[in-house]
Structure formats: structure tokens, C-alpha cells
Amino acid sequence: MSSNGKRMLASLFGVRLSEDAPKLTSLVPQRISNEIMTGQLPKFNPSTIMLAQNETCHFMDKAALAVKKTEKSYQSRRHGSSYRVTKGFTLHSSTGNTKPVVQEWYEYKEGAIFVTNKRIIFVAPDNGFEKKIRNLTAVIPYSDAISLQFSSQTITIMLPQAHLMANVLQMIQ
């Protein structure tokens, strides 16, 4: 069954499934990728972001932000019965319980990621952000994503070449 078919079937039962991660094609040329892998910081001059004085862009690529969504609903069950004792007198009894049902899933917001010597910038129509490098406490690279921790907030970004961004962040630090 296709992922759309599974998603449609699940929605009939009130269940939400995570979206499939988008297929991203890297914008990083092989020459720049080789530079990063040999420990050299490349320099870009992007026209889409505003750089401050003494700020240099060292990485940019297509990316998708993984946004965790949560929905809480309640499920109720009731059971009851009635017993007619005599004409005009009926005993009724019922029991019931209600429990919360929490569903979690991921949506992916596509955009572009930029890493400068001072900031990490994600440009997208929804959920764009800008974070200062000095507030970055942890970088966790995966094969197709990178998690960035800023204090108690963790941001997961899908990238075609996540290891390149991790290397650039290591060199900047």
C-alpha cells in the first residue's frame, strides 16, 4: 500500500501519520564539498540573507525543518443496562470512562539553511528561524539530518548532505 493510501486509511480511524521526509537535492557543488571535507571553510555571498559587518556565510543548502505536531483528543466508553422490575419501575445502571488520546506526528517545512560565522538561518515561508552560533550547545549529525540544540530547544533539520553542515559548524566553533 502506498504512503498516501496508508495516510488516508489512518485518517478514517482518526490517526495521523508523519509525512514522508522530502527528497532534497543538494545545492553544494562537489568542489565546495571537497573543501569542507579537507577542513577549509568556503565563503559564499548569498543575496537572500543580510550579513552584518564582519559576518561571512560559510554554508548554504536546501533543507527541511522537522516540526513535531501533537493533537490531544478524548475517547469515551459507556456501558449501561436497564432492568424492568415491575410495571412503572425500572432500574438503570451505567458505567463509563474517558481517557485522553495523544497523537504525535512530524511535518516537514522546506526551505534553505545558511550558516555564517555568527548565525544559523533557516529561510522558509513557515517556521523560519535565526539562531546565534554562540548559543549552540550541541550538534548531532545523522545520515540525512542534523539536530541542533540551543539550551533546552532541539531543532532537527533534514539535509541532503548533513555531514557537511556538521563539519562547517565544527570549524566555526
C-alpha positions as CSV (number, residue, x, y, z in Angstrom):
1,M,0.0,0.0,0.0
2,S,1.4,3.5,-0.9
3,S,2.1,6.1,1.8
4,N,-0.9,8.2,0.6
5,G,-3.1,5.1,0.9
6,K,-1.9,4.4,4.4
7,R,-2.4,8.0,5.4
8,M,-5.9,8.0,4.0
9,L,-6.8,4.8,5.8
10,A,-5.3,6.0,9.1
11,S,-7.3,9.3,8.8
12,L,-10.5,7.3,8.5
13,F,-9.8,6.0,12.0
14,G,-8.7,9.4,13.4
15,V,-5.0,8.6,13.3
16,R,-2.4,10.9,11.9
17,L,0.9,9.6,10.4
18,S,4.1,11.5,9.9
19,E,4.7,12.8,6.5
20,D,7.4,11.2,4.4
21,A,10.6,13.2,4.6
22,P,11.1,15.3,1.5
23,K,13.7,14.2,-1.1
24,L,16.2,17.1,-1.2
25,T,18.8,17.7,-3.8
26,S,21.9,19.4,-2.6
27,L,23.0,22.8,-4.0
28,V,26.6,22.3,-2.8
29,P,29.0,21.8,-5.7
30,Q,31.4,18.9,-5.4
31,R,34.4,21.3,-5.3
32,I,33.0,23.1,-2.2
33,S,32.1,19.7,-0.6
34,N,35.7,18.6,-1.1
35,E,37.0,21.8,0.5
36,I,34.8,21.3,3.6
37,M,35.9,17.7,3.9
38,T,39.5,18.8,3.9
39,G,39.0,21.3,6.6
40,Q,38.7,24.5,4.6
41,L,35.8,26.9,5.3
42,P,34.3,28.1,2.0
43,K,32.9,31.7,1.6
44,F,29.6,32.4,0.0
45,N,28.0,35.7,-1.0
46,P,24.2,34.9,-0.8
47,S,21.8,37.6,-2.0
48,T,18.9,36.2,0.1
49,I,20.2,37.0,3.6
50,M,21.5,40.2,5.1
51,L,25.0,39.8,6.6
52,A,26.2,42.1,9.4
53,Q,29.6,43.7,9.5
54,N,32.4,41.1,9.9
55,E,29.9,38.3,9.1
56,T,30.7,35.7,6.5
57,C,28.5,32.9,5.1
58,H,30.2,29.5,5.1
59,F,27.4,27.1,4.2
60,M,24.1,27.1,2.4
61,D,21.9,24.3,1.1
62,K,18.3,23.1,0.7
63,A,16.8,21.9,3.9
64,A,13.6,20.8,5.6
65,L,12.7,21.6,9.2
66,A,11.1,18.7,11.1
67,V,8.2,20.1,13.1
68,K,6.6,17.8,15.7
69,K,2.8,18.2,15.9
70,T,0.7,17.0,18.8
71,E,-3.1,16.6,19.0
72,K,-5.0,15.6,22.1
73,S,-8.5,14.1,22.0
74,Y,-10.6,12.1,24.4
75,Q,-12.1,8.7,23.9
76,S,-15.2,7.8,25.9
77,R,-16.7,4.4,26.6
78,R,-20.1,3.9,28.2
79,H,-21.9,0.8,29.1
80,G,-25.4,0.6,30.6
81,S,-28.4,-1.6,31.2
82,S,-31.9,-1.3,32.4
83,Y,-34.0,-3.9,34.3
84,R,-37.7,-3.7,34.5
85,V,-38.7,-4.7,38.0
86,T,-42.4,-4.0,37.8
87,K,-44.7,-2.0,35.6
88,G,-43.6,1.6,36.1
89,F,-40.4,0.7,38.0
90,T,-37.2,0.2,36.1
91,L,-33.6,0.1,37.5
92,H,-30.9,1.8,35.4
93,S,-27.2,1.3,35.8
94,S,-24.3,2.6,33.7
95,T,-20.6,2.9,33.8
96,G,-18.2,4.9,31.7
97,N,-14.7,6.1,31.4
98,T,-12.9,8.8,29.4
99,K,-9.2,8.7,28.6
100,P,-7.1,11.1,26.7
101,V,-5.5,10.0,23.4
102,V,-2.4,11.9,22.3
103,Q,-1.2,11.6,18.7
104,E,2.2,12.9,17.6
105,W,3.5,13.2,14.1
106,Y,6.0,15.2,12.0
107,E,5.5,17.7,9.3
108,Y,8.4,19.0,7.2
109,K,8.8,22.6,6.2
110,E,11.1,23.0,3.2
111,G,13.4,26.0,2.8
112,A,17.1,26.9,2.7
113,I,19.7,26.8,5.5
114,F,22.6,29.3,5.9
115,V,25.5,29.1,8.3
116,T,27.6,32.2,8.9
117,N,30.3,32.7,11.4
118,K,27.7,34.3,13.8
119,R,24.3,32.7,12.9
120,I,22.3,29.8,11.7
121,I,19.4,31.0,9.5
122,F,16.6,28.8,8.1
123,V,14.6,30.7,5.4
124,A,11.1,29.3,4.7
125,P,7.5,30.5,4.3
126,D,6.6,28.8,7.6
127,N,8.7,28.2,10.7
128,G,11.8,30.1,9.6
129,F,14.3,30.9,12.3
130,E,17.6,32.6,13.1
131,K,19.8,31.4,16.0
132,K,23.2,32.7,17.2
133,I,26.1,30.3,16.9
134,R,27.3,31.3,20.4
135,N,24.1,29.8,21.9
136,L,24.6,26.5,20.2
137,T,25.3,23.8,22.8
138,A,25.3,20.5,20.8
139,V,25.4,19.3,17.2
140,I,24.2,15.8,16.4
141,P,24.7,14.7,12.8
142,Y,22.7,11.9,11.2
143,S,23.0,10.4,7.7
144,D,20.1,12.6,6.4
145,A,19.6,15.2,9.2
146,I,21.3,17.3,11.8
147,S,20.0,18.1,15.3
148,L,21.0,21.4,16.8
149,Q,20.5,22.1,20.5
150,F,20.1,25.6,21.8
151,S,19.7,25.5,25.6
152,S,16.6,23.3,26.1
153,Q,15.3,23.6,22.5
154,T,16.3,21.0,19.9
155,I,15.8,21.7,16.2
156,T,16.0,18.9,13.7
157,I,16.8,19.8,10.1
158,M,16.8,17.4,7.1
159,L,19.7,17.9,4.7
160,P,20.9,16.1,1.6
161,Q,24.5,16.3,3.0
162,A,24.1,16.7,6.8
163,H,27.8,15.9,7.4
164,L,28.9,19.0,5.5
165,M,26.9,21.3,7.8
166,A,28.2,19.5,10.9
167,N,31.8,19.9,9.7
168,V,31.3,23.6,9.0
169,L,29.8,24.1,12.5
170,Q,32.8,22.3,14.0
171,M,35.3,24.5,12.1
172,I,33.4,27.7,13.1
173,Q,33.5,26.7,16.8
